[in-house]
Amino acid sequence: MGGDEFIILLTRAEKQEALDIVARIGQKLAEKMKESRRALTMSVGLFACRDMCGSLDSMIAGADKLMYAVKSKGKNGVLFEEQ
């Protein structure tokens, strides 16, 4: 999306599986950042949609809204919403 934002589209993933994937990504990024002696925070919005609840743009907007909610609460967290 932007310089420090990216999107991962998971199809047919359950909530816990998505959370596990986020945790593994965070762990790998933290390892790389530690090597460069830089701090890392992750603000993640997980938006789950069952049975075609909207366009790809609306799903991205839902995840983006959740990510900014995490950032407004101090960063470094995950919010999950399912429709």
C-alpha positions as CSV (number, residue, x, y, z in Angstrom):
1,M,0.0,0.0,0.0
2,G,2.6,2.5,1.1
3,G,6.3,2.7,2.0
4,D,5.8,0.8,5.3
5,E,2.4,-0.8,4.7
6,F,1.6,-4.0,2.8
7,I,-1.4,-6.3,2.2
8,I,-1.6,-10.0,2.5
9,L,-4.7,-11.7,1.1
10,L,-5.4,-15.0,2.7
11,T,-8.1,-17.2,1.2
12,R,-9.9,-19.7,3.3
13,A,-7.9,-19.0,6.4
14,E,-9.6,-19.3,9.8
15,K,-9.0,-16.6,12.5
16,Q,-6.3,-18.5,14.4
17,E,-4.5,-19.4,11.3
18,A,-4.4,-15.8,10.2
19,L,-3.2,-14.7,13.7
20,D,-0.5,-17.4,13.5
21,I,0.7,-16.1,10.1
22,V,0.8,-12.5,11.5
23,A,2.9,-13.8,14.4
24,R,5.3,-15.6,12.2
25,I,5.7,-12.6,9.9
26,G,6.3,-10.4,13.0
27,Q,8.9,-12.8,14.3
28,K,10.8,-12.9,11.0
29,L,10.7,-9.1,10.7
30,A,11.9,-8.6,14.3
31,E,14.8,-10.9,13.7
32,K,15.9,-8.9,10.6
33,M,15.4,-5.6,12.4
34,K,17.5,-6.9,15.4
35,E,20.4,-7.6,13.0
36,S,20.3,-3.9,11.9
37,R,19.7,-2.7,15.5
38,R,16.4,-1.1,14.7
39,A,13.1,-1.3,16.6
40,L,10.0,-2.7,15.0
41,T,6.3,-2.2,15.7
42,M,3.5,-3.8,13.8
43,S,0.0,-2.4,13.6
44,V,-2.2,-5.0,11.9
45,G,-5.8,-4.9,10.8
46,L,-7.3,-8.4,10.0
47,F,-10.5,-8.1,8.1
48,A,-12.3,-11.4,7.5
49,C,-15.0,-11.7,4.9
50,R,-17.2,-14.7,4.4
51,D,-19.1,-15.4,1.2
52,M,-18.1,-12.4,-0.9
53,C,-19.1,-9.6,1.5
54,G,-17.9,-6.9,-0.8
55,S,-15.3,-5.8,-3.3
56,L,-11.6,-6.1,-2.8
57,D,-11.5,-2.3,-2.3
58,S,-14.0,-2.6,0.6
59,M,-12.1,-5.4,2.2
60,I,-8.9,-3.4,2.0
61,A,-10.7,-0.4,3.5
62,G,-11.9,-2.6,6.4
63,A,-8.4,-3.8,7.1
64,D,-7.0,-0.3,6.8
65,K,-9.6,1.1,9.3
66,L,-8.6,-1.6,11.8
67,M,-4.9,-0.9,11.3
68,Y,-5.4,2.8,12.0
69,A,-7.4,1.9,15.1
70,V,-4.4,-0.1,16.4
71,K,-2.1,2.8,15.6
72,S,-4.4,5.2,17.5
73,K,-4.1,3.0,20.6
74,G,-0.3,3.1,20.7
75,K,0.7,0.9,17.8
76,N,2.1,-2.7,17.9
77,G,-1.1,-4.7,18.0
78,V,-3.7,-6.6,16.0
79,L,-7.4,-6.0,15.6
80,F,-9.6,-8.6,14.0
81,E,-13.1,-8.1,12.5
82,E,-15.3,-10.6,10.7
83,Q,-18.3,-9.8,8.5
